[in-house]
Amino acid sequence: MRDLASRLPSSPGFWRSPLRGPRFTAVLGLVLLVGITVLFVTGLLSYAAYNPDLDPVNDKTPDKGLLGFYLFAWPTGPDWLYRLTQGVHVTLGLTLIPVLLAKLWSVVPRLFSLPPARSLAHALERISLLLLVGGALFTFLTGVLNIQLDYVFPGSFYPLHFYGAWVFFAAFVAHAALKVPVALRNLRAMREERDDLVSPRPDPPTVSRRGALWLVGGGSLLMFVTNAGRSFDGPLRETAVLSPHGGPEPGNGPNGFQINKTAAYAGIDPAETSEDAWRLVVTGRTGTVRLGRAELRRLEQHSAALPIACVEGWSTSDQWWRGVRLRDLAALVGFEDDPPDVFVESLQRRGAFRSGALRANQVADPRSLLALDVNGEALSPDHGYPARIIVPAAPGVLNTKWVARLTFGDL
């Protein structure tokens, strides 16, 4: 029986790696302490950027309750704000995966230690550890699946990732409060202290702990190098070989920059978007007007250099957009001095965000356009022909393509 017990994961002798130890775990833990804090904050900012309190169509996470305490009106400047925050969120999340896996490997003996709880404090620590491990795996996995556009979990990504992140971060804060003082003490120690992570019968080492840390750092660097390029245009994008929007641009010419949804995927019927058939319906305080592309071109035209940034972490550099200001369209239907919120509807038939809402501050910004052209040429079907929304600092899905109707006020 004693021999059998020594072969179970609950036995300290079961875990033979000479790399495990408090200092090795402490280094990984402190890296995650900083990285996950930044990850969580940028994730909350991403959620705020969707303006979920503005209109139900923007809120893919209903019944958030107190978890939405921090929400605020998302600003329009600087115009690269969402490109930065979401680029950091996604790239950092992928870069931390090797560190997270190494950290989980380093503490796995504690998941099997017996007795399950030696005291109330120990029981709380074990519970926080289980929630931490489960929450980390769930949150990182759902994020990676969404980035790769191969999402397979039942239900919507938005509430699952949102609530999973809160559970994970709550457990992370509780665990950090218990372990940060210990980690700092272990890092300051001149020699490795004996604890439950150190094997009583270690195998001969094949690599030093410093070498193992370099290996983890190299894995993180590899993740960074093979993903970060999708936030840039040109040759750097071709380095993003592990990202769905890595590689060459999808075409040449003025419309040859990255897209998410094609016209075919969105179910756009070319007959609906022809010059003769398509009309933009604009509704507001004084009634409704209908405008074709020729009539829109007769209105005062404005240009703005703005990027597109997507929740999956990819973005483009500035593109030159030209069209009619949203606040000028609001003025056509009775909002000359005080442009309100606007509800935008698309011809899109498939996929999320077939409609979206923009706040009054976004409508009022002079760079917010109903764009007809990009980089000196008419929009291509995949970029939203006959007209699309472009707003500074807004998530890509709120820059609605194939616009059919704008309703100003009373959202």
Secondary structure, DSSP 4 states (H G I P E B T S, - for coil): -HHHHHTSTTSGGG---SS--HHHHHHHHHHHHHHHHHHHHHHHHHHHHT-TTT-TTT-SS---GGGGTT--PPP--STTHHHHHHHHHHHHHHHTHHHHHHHHHHHHHHHT-SSS-SSHHHHHHHHHHHHHHHHHHHHHHHHHHHHTT---SSS-HHHHHHHHHHHHHHHHHHHHHHHHHHHHHHHH-SSPPP-TTS-SSPPPPSS-HHHHHHHHHHHHHHHHHTTGGGGS-GGGGGG-TTSTT-SS-S-SSTT-S--SS-HHHHT--GGGGSTTT--EEEEETTEEEEE-HHHHHHSPPEEEEE--B-TTS-B---EEEEEEEHHHHHHHTT-SS----EEEEES--SSS-SEEEE-HHHHHSTT-EEEEEETTEEPPGGGTTT-EEE-TT--GGGS-SSEEEEEES--
